[in-house]
Amino acid sequence: MKSVWRQPLFLIGFSIIAFFLGGSFVFEWIFGNVPKQTFFIEENGRAVEGPPISPSLMHPLGTDQFGYDMLAKIMLGAKYTIFAAMAVAALRMLIAIPLGFVMVRIYNVNALGLMH
């Protein structure tokens, strides 16, 4: 059996999740837990754009209708989304493993759902 750490698809998925999880904590540590808000962009003393602001160097993913930076919102919320998904997966395993054990031992059902 191949080690899970030698499978490229696992490594790609794990790297993406680890990047966003680690990045979320680092982003909050550096920039704080409130995303940057821009009310309008000025050029030569005139307001040229208001929220939602288009993507630019200052806001790589733009802003929402209230002027909050979308990249900051994604990075700050990533840890909550990943932890919630991990909690759901753990809960599913806590339910499925005992239920599968009961189905095999008591009701004599195999993996295909057929009685032996």
Secondary structure, 3 states (H helix, E strand, C coil): CCCHHHCHHHHHHHHHHHHHHHHHHHHHHHHCCCCCECCCEEECCEEEECCCCCCCCCCCCCECCCCEEHHHHHHHHHHHHHHHHHHHHHHHHHHHHHHHHHHHHCCCECCCCCEC
